[in-house]
Amino acid sequence: MIDTHSHTNKFYYPDIDNILEKSKKSGVEKIIVPATSLEDSLTNPQFIHPMLYYAIGSHPELSKQIITREQLESVYTENIIAIGECGLDYYRDNNKENQEKNFRVQIEYALEKNLPLIVHTREALEDTLTILSDYYKKGDTNKGVIHSADGDISILEKIEDRGFYLSFNGISTFKNADKIRNIIKNTDLSKILIETDSPFLTPEPIRNEKINNSSNIIYVLENIEKIKNTQAKEKIYQNSIALFKLNNEKYI
């Protein structure tokens, strides 16, 4: 399995080596570590481990700081495999103008580097589609992923048409998450990824654990297989390999 979105770094996991060993024993082969700021875009990749692959970017909640291409270039290395997490978040931050500027510069940088985009969108799905549509066309493939996918399924389908996957995490196991389970039910398996968003969103039936980690991704996978009534592990694994180009092993 590949955890396509986990904040596995020393800030959240002082015992990171033990967490990675636990995840490996549970069947996790690779973990994609997104960035939420320029600071952790720089510091996260300094911890080198065979399971960890890194993205650089700035979270939309940091919209007070305008991101430039030059700043992204300053934290980029040839081992970076994605840009993000970036996007729009109107739940906590309504500085829409700055959010859009930062989103666009990160999209443009992803296109320049030919890297996939890790998109955070919360209560902003329609605007997310509008912006992505300025850069990605119908029929594109392997352009990015909507992290923790939620919202209007008709809009999500239009984003899928522009080359984006939908990624699901522990939220999909929560008792009140029928809407997300319906999205999973109506999304083709070829467009699904899995994630934990660790250390957050611990899935059922272990939701009482305070700190989530990548070893718990099995609960997300099993929930998707239950919803889809089919085995999904191999297809989701191949989706992840295709999006992040992980068969071209650039990292240690």
C-alpha positions, 0 to 999 in steps of 0.5 A: 500500500501507498499512503499518498498523504501523511505528515510523517515528520519529526515534528509530529513523530519524534519516534519516526523510525518506530512509526515507519517500521510499524507502517512497513510491517502493516504493508505500507511500502511508500509514504508521500509527505506533503508540505504545508509551508515553505519552512517544512518544504525545506526541512521535511526532505532533510530526513531521508528514509527509503519509505518517504517521498516529498512534496513542496508547497504552501497550504491555503490557510497561510494566505497572508504570505504570498508565495512566489515561483522563486521561493518554490525554486529555493526549496526544490530539489530533484528528489521532489515528486509533487507540489502541494498541498496547495489549494483553497480553504474557505472554512477557516480563511476567506482571503480568497484573492491571496489564496487564488494567487498562491494556488495559481503560482503553485499550479504553474510551478507544478506544470513547469516541473512536470509534477503532480499537484496535491490539492487541498479544497474545503468549502471551495470546490467550485472555485477549485474547478474553475482555477484548475480548468484554466490549466488542465483540459478534459482528457488529461491524465495523472495531473494531481489528486484532490486530497480528502475528497468531499463535496458535490460529486458532479463537480468532482467528476469534472475535476477527475476529467482533467486528470485528477484522482480522488483520495480518501482517508479515515473520514470515510470510515466515520459513522456520519460520513455517508456522503463521502461513502456515496462519493466512493461508491460512485467513483471508478476505482481507476480514480481512487487513492488512499491516504491517512492525513496522519497524524490526523483523522484516525479511522474507525474502529480505532478512532480513540487513538489520539495520533494517527499514522500510516499503519492505519491505512489498512482500515481506509482500504478495507472500507473502500473494498466494502463499499465497492464490494471488490478487491481494490488494493492492487488497482489503488496501488497502481494508481498511486505509482502512475500519478507520482511516477514511483516506478522511476525511483528518484529517491533513496 
